[in-house]
Amino acid sequence: MSNRARGWPPISIANCERAMENYRHRPTLRHTPPALSASGYGNAWFALCVVFALHIFDEATTGFLAVYNPTVIALRASWGWFPMPIVDLRGYLTSHIAICAVLFCLTPVAARGMQGLRPVAWTYAIIMFLNGLGHTLGTIVGHTVASVTFPRPAPGFYSSPFLFVASVWLMVRLRRTARVDFQLPTGL
């Protein structure tokens, strides 16, 4: 089938020169410094999501709820306003897997370094850092409150070093990409 039958313009030197001229004048992107713009904070965000999924598995398989629920009951007895719920394994897994899935789905947004996700990313990194810290301190002390003791290591302890590393990595990437100005194409 010929170009004319397909509705394409005929091949000619003038058409080729026009195409080359259009290519030379295409919009250019404003580049950010390479050390800052490599991937926004998407790689660190993704790593923390993977570690969070591993941590959910770790807690579910090492009896975390046998420590968590009595701790919540004891804290509610001391402070009536204590906001944490008592959960069963099904509710725990359903809620945590759903949260983890949503966080995984936000990875492309984090990779672009979108400003609107930055407060969420900081909150996520700090919560995961404190989560790892809590499991580590629980392992050292051997209890959460005086009435709730457990054999060491604490449930969820095995994945807590990974929570530290991944959350610190995300915080470092957030600081390094804080001044990057991601732009749309210019020169249109």
Sequence and secondary structure as in RCSB ss.txt:
>XXXX:A:sequence
MSNRARGWPPISIANCERAMENYRHRPTLRHTPPALSASGYGNAWFALCVVFALHIFDEATTGFLAVYNPTVIAL
RASWGWFPMPIVDLRGYLTSHIAICAVLFCLTPVAARGMQGLRPVAWTYAIIMFLNGLGHTLGTIVGHTVASVTF
PRPAPGFYSSPFLFVASVWLMVRLRRTARVDFQLPTGL
>XXXX:A:secstr
  HHHHT     HHHHHHHHHHHHT  B     HHHHSSTTHHHHHHHHHHHHHHHHHHHHTTTHHHHHHHHHHH
HHH TT       HHHHHHHHHHHHHHHHHTHHHHHTT GGGHHHHHHHHHHHHHHHHHHHHHHHHSBSSTT B 
 SS TT TTHHHHHHHHHHHHHHHHHTTT      B  
